[in-house]
Amino acid sequence: MFSQQDSKPDWVFRNARIIDGTGAPSYLGEVAVRGDVITAVGPVGTILEQGTNEIDLAGLALAPGFIDAHTHDDRIVLDAPDMLPKISQGVTTVVVGNCGISLVPVQFSSEPPPPPMNLLGNAASYQFPTFADYAAAIASVKPAINVAALIGHSALRLAVMPDITVKATDAEIARMGDMLTEAMENGAVGWSTGLFYPTNAAADADEVAALGRYVSEHAGVYATHMRNEFENVLESIDESVATAKNAGTPLIISHHKCAGVENWGRTEQTLPKIAALAEEHPINFDVYPYSAGSTNLRADLMTDTYPIMISWSEPHPEMTGRYIVDIADEWGVDIHTATSRLQPAGAIYFQMDEDDVRRVLSSDLSMIGSDGLPHDVHPHPRLWGTFPRVLGHYSRDVGLFNLETAVHKMTGLTAKVFGLTRRGEIAPGKFADLVAFHPDTVGDLATYESPLQQSVGIDWVMVNGALSFSANGAPTTRAGRLVHRDN
């Protein structure tokens, strides 16, 4: 048995199949928790002291709480702090501020935020000129789950630059750098770009590297929605890696994919390329377990080579959940005209090949991230189903990898990549973020047609030593906090 201290535990979990988050084989054992920390872990029969609460987990797996490596939950953790879509999946920490999109430090007047910033809400949602303000809001609300935050490059550019269609000047880079420094000093874990998006596309590699150096000074990470995931995906990988090297930051490639029918199968090129580059520089990527993506409805993404479903539309809410080709046919117009009429809007793009998705999921470098859009009226099912889908469909049913590997991809690996040194593992001294689930029945129910469906098989979730979700309706407590290195 491994024990941190001998004082009476608040909780002792017995007879659990412990999947510790490291990728090591699971075993039958016991875990003790005191306050917000795991104090002892060992095989069955080794924790002799009784806990204030004794729970028999026979038949259940006990894992570290899942860390969602890629979210856009920046605002929803404040507006709906119970975070049911995530905590019901076993998620205990979300990484916000991805794709260059963050609530900090930009503010908008009465004008709607430009795409993709509108994915986080309206102008009133943007009320945090400094990261310290956002950190204070998290502490005040105390959401049900932990928050690890990135600062978005689009948010920085919109806060500083009168014209975002050009490269930033040295003075503008210095101002953005000061904002990044403030964020890192107040608990951000890194920053992100969304070079695919118009609010970020004018930034060249020099601008990105210059800003990345501010983050590197604080040992932060760099996550990027690359400039191109379609025909120029290989060139975008080269740009991303070179920029991260230049800045001195570890690289996270967001939602790695090969998008578009003409690019299906190209993960056979991208994955070996990334793996080789990762031998010389820290590189990982996140992936969601679906062959469709979702973002704003964009004219440049419009095609009839794969289905496109509308996830929301301001002028035509009645078209939510329908396919663009059917809408165009009903209106008697082409899909491009229909796209224009629906704006502003969001969409789900069935743009990936299942074999590519499986190859990315199987990579040793891949972490699990939902990339869910919680403000969409008809969201992609990944918002509610990502983690149970990996555990149930891809691990148990398809056999893509064993359960220990699946858990590692959503716990220990993710914690290591983001520098969350006391999360992601069941071990003494780690924070008590835990999930108990039924390995034989865990699974996702959310579908593209009915996306707001809670997954099954998650029994309960603990966050920082507090029971925060229970499938049987036991009393729960919100205990989430802003997390960063050693916290």
Secondary structure as UniProt FT lines:
FT   STRAND          2..3
FT   STRAND          11..18
FT   STRAND          27..34
FT   TURN            35..36
FT   STRAND          37..43
FT   TURN            44..45
FT   STRAND          53..56
FT   TURN            58..59
FT   STRAND          61..64
FT   STRAND          66..68
FT   TURN            74..75
FT   HELIX           76..79
FT   TURN            81..82
FT   HELIX           84..87
FT   TURN            88..90
FT   STRAND          91..96
FT   TURN            99..100
FT   TURN            115..116
FT   HELIX           117..120
FT   HELIX           123..125
FT   HELIX           131..141
FT   STRAND          146..152
FT   HELIX           153..160
FT   TURN            164..165
FT   HELIX           170..185
FT   TURN            186..187
FT   STRAND          190..194
FT   TURN            195..196
FT   TURN            198..202
FT   HELIX           205..216
FT   TURN            217..219
FT   STRAND          221..225
FT   TURN            231..232
FT   HELIX           233..247
FT   STRAND          251..253
FT   TURN            254..255
FT   HELIX           261..263
FT   TURN            264..266
FT   HELIX           267..277
FT   TURN            278..280
FT   STRAND          283..287
FT   STRAND          293..296
FT   HELIX           299..301
FT   STRAND          308..313
FT   HELIX           317..319
FT   TURN            320..321
FT   HELIX           324..331
FT   HELIX           335..342
FT   STRAND          345..349
FT   HELIX           354..362
FT   TURN            364..365
FT   STRAND          366..368
FT   TURN            374..375
FT   HELIX           382..389
FT   HELIX           390..397
FT   HELIX           403..409
FT   TURN            410..411
FT   HELIX           412..418
FT   TURN            421..422
FT   TURN            428..429
FT   STRAND          434..437
FT   TURN            439..441
FT   STRAND          458..463
FT   TURN            464..465
FT   STRAND          466..470
FT   TURN            471..472
FT   TURN            485..486
//
